[in-house]
Amino acid sequence: MATQAQQIMPIKTGSKGMRAREALMDTGLALLGEMNPRELTAGTICIAAQMKRPSFYTYFDSIDDLLDAIIRREIDRLEALYEAQGVTDKSALHRVAGIPLNLVDIVRRDKPRVKSVVALMGADLSFTHIRMDNLRRDIEDATTEGTLSLAPQQIDLFMHIYVGGILSLVARRVEAGLSRAEVKGALEILLRGAGADAAILKDIFADRRAD
């Protein structure tokens, strides 16, 4: 939700205000690698960002408002990654399985950021999964194709479980060095539970390199 200040005077992309807002969001995200979302305060974030505390309230009404903005931004980035998977010519089930496998690869390149994103998204799954429009679209398409066996009323619950499972696996990848083979095995269990087509699952996992 936009703050009152933003409603009165929209922040232009590339403006000093936008950069300050992004800096606060980046700092908040970085701190989530070290603390629980409920431990964050405006003062802690401003100290870490080297900004005056009143600056926080220029852009956000509260910590919850900041967390809302961060999670929306990170989901937008995940959606962009999702679209860039390069499997648009394959089944919807390929795309459903593709995003977690791409995420576990990102852990290698940017472990601190992934750790923070997982902490943020895992703090409120009900907030997270309903905003993942591309994942929902592909689960619905996979159901229509018959590569997943879900009734329409089961899709939302499956999304909640699947997103929770993905975040748990990525967190284990960060903390315990869970192997890619173990991640694939867990994903297979999740997808088989939703009636995933066995032949397509075999094709999906055969395409993915091992650790």
C-alpha positions in Angstrom: 0.0 0.0 0.0 1.4 3.4 -1.0 2.2 5.8 1.9 0.3 9.1 2.3 3.5 10.9 1.2 3.7 8.8 -2.0 0.1 9.4 -2.8 0.6 13.1 -2.6 3.9 13.2 -4.4 4.7 10.1 -6.5 8.3 9.1 -6.6 9.8 9.2 -10.0 12.0 6.3 -11.2 15.6 7.3 -11.0 14.9 10.2 -8.7 16.8 10.9 -5.4 13.7 9.8 -3.6 13.4 6.5 -5.4 17.1 5.8 -4.7 16.6 6.6 -1.0 13.5 4.3 -0.9 15.4 1.5 -2.7 18.3 2.0 -0.3 16.0 1.5 2.7 14.5 -1.6 1.1 18.0 -3.0 0.3 19.1 -2.4 3.8 16.0 -4.0 5.3 16.5 -7.0 3.1 20.2 -7.3 4.1 19.3 -7.2 7.8 16.9 -10.0 7.3 19.9 -12.3 6.9 20.7 -11.6 10.5 17.4 -11.1 12.3 13.7 -12.0 12.3 11.4 -9.7 10.3 9.7 -8.8 13.6 13.0 -7.6 15.1 13.4 -4.9 12.5 12.9 -1.3 13.5 13.0 1.9 11.6 15.9 3.0 13.7 18.0 -0.1 13.0 17.4 0.2 9.3 18.3 3.9 9.2 21.5 3.4 11.1 22.6 0.6 8.8 21.6 2.7 5.7 23.3 5.8 7.2 20.2 7.8 6.9 18.2 9.9 9.4 15.3 8.2 11.1 12.7 10.7 9.8 13.7 9.7 6.2 12.1 6.3 6.8 8.7 7.8 7.3 9.0 9.8 4.2 8.7 6.6 2.2 7.0 4.1 4.5 4.3 4.2 7.1 5.7 1.4 9.1 8.0 -1.6 9.1 5.1 -3.7 7.8 4.7 -1.3 4.9 8.5 -1.6 4.2 8.3 -5.5 4.3 5.2 -5.3 2.0 7.2 -3.3 -0.5 10.3 -5.5 -0.3 8.3 -8.7 -0.8 6.4 -7.2 -3.8 9.7 -6.2 -5.4 11.3 -9.6 -4.8 8.3 -11.4 -6.2 8.5 -9.1 -9.3 12.1 -10.2 -9.7 11.2 -13.8 -9.3 8.5 -13.4 -11.9 11.0 -11.9 -14.3 13.3 -14.9 -13.6 10.4 -17.2 -14.1 9.6 -15.7 -17.5 13.3 -16.0 -18.5 13.5 -19.7 -17.9 13.7 -20.6 -21.6 11.2 -23.4 -21.3 8.2 -21.6 -22.8 8.1 -24.1 -25.6 7.7 -27.0 -23.1 4.9 -28.0 -20.8 3.5 -25.9 -18.0 4.9 -28.6 -15.7 8.4 -27.8 -16.9 7.9 -24.2 -15.8 6.4 -25.1 -12.5 9.4 -27.3 -11.6 11.9 -24.9 -13.3 11.8 -21.9 -10.9 12.9 -23.8 -7.7 15.7 -25.5 -9.7 16.9 -22.1 -10.9 16.7 -20.7 -7.4 18.9 -23.3 -6.0 21.5 -22.4 -8.6 21.3 -18.7 -7.6 22.3 -19.8 -4.1 25.8 -20.4 -5.4 26.1 -16.9 -6.7 24.4 -14.8 -4.1 23.9 -16.8 -0.8 23.4 -13.7 1.5 20.6 -12.2 -0.6 18.8 -15.6 -1.1 19.0 -16.2 2.6 17.3 -12.8 3.3 14.6 -13.3 0.6 13.8 -16.8 2.0 13.5 -15.3 5.5 11.2 -12.6 4.3 8.9 -14.7 2.1 8.8 -17.5 4.6 7.6 -15.2 7.3 4.1 -15.0 5.7 3.3 -17.6 3.1 -0.3 -16.5 2.8 1.1 -13.1 1.7 3.7 -14.6 -0.6 2.0 -17.3 -2.7 -1.1 -15.4 -3.7 1.1 -12.8 -5.5 3.0 -15.4 -7.6 0.8 -14.9 -10.7 3.0 -16.8 -13.1 3.3 -19.8 -10.9 -0.5 -19.9 -10.5 -1.0 -19.6 -14.2 1.3 -22.5 -15.0 -0.2 -24.7 -12.3 -3.7 -24.0 -13.8 -2.3 -24.7 -17.3 -0.7 -28.0 -16.1 -4.0 -29.0 -14.6 -5.7 -28.3 -17.9 -3.0 -30.2 -19.8 -3.5 -33.1 -17.5 0.2 -33.1 -16.3 -1.0 -32.3 -12.8 -4.1 -33.8 -11.2 -5.6 -31.0 -9.2 -9.2 -30.0 -8.8 -9.7 -26.2 -9.2 -10.5 -25.8 -5.5 -7.1 -27.5 -4.7 -4.9 -25.1 -6.6 -4.6 -22.4 -4.0 -3.8 -25.0 -1.3 -1.2 -26.7 -3.5 0.4 -23.3 -4.3 0.7 -22.6 -0.5 2.3 -26.0 0.0 4.6 -25.8 -3.0 5.9 -22.3 -2.2 6.5 -23.4 1.4 8.3 -26.4 0.1 10.5 -24.4 -2.3 11.4 -21.9 0.4 12.3 -24.7 2.8 14.5 -26.4 0.2 16.3 -23.2 -0.7 16.9 -22.4 3.0 18.4 -25.9 3.4 20.5 -25.3 0.4 21.8 -22.1 2.0 22.3 -23.4 5.5 23.3 -27.1 5.0 24.5 -27.3 1.4 21.7 -29.6 0.4 22.7 -31.2 -2.9 20.9 -30.6 -6.1 20.0 -34.2 -6.3 18.3 -34.0 -2.9 16.5 -30.9 -4.0 15.3 -32.6 -7.2 14.2 -35.6 -5.1 12.1 -33.5 -2.8 10.5 -31.6 -5.7 9.6 -34.9 -7.3 7.8 -35.9 -4.1 5.9 -32.6 -4.0 4.9 -32.8 -7.6 4.0 -36.5 -7.6 1.7 -35.8 -4.7 -0.2 -33.5 -7.0 -0.4 -36.2 -9.7 2.4 -35.0 -11.9 3.0 -36.8 -15.1 5.9 -39.3 -14.4 7.3 -39.2 -18.0 7.5 -35.4 -18.0 9.1 -35.3 -14.5 11.7 -37.7 -15.8 12.4 -35.4 -18.7 12.5 -32.3 -16.4 15.1 -33.7 -14.1 17.1 -35.4 -16.9 17.6 -31.9 -18.4 19.1 -30.5 -15.2 22.8 -30.8 -14.4 24.0 -32.4 -11.2 26.0 -30.7 -8.5 
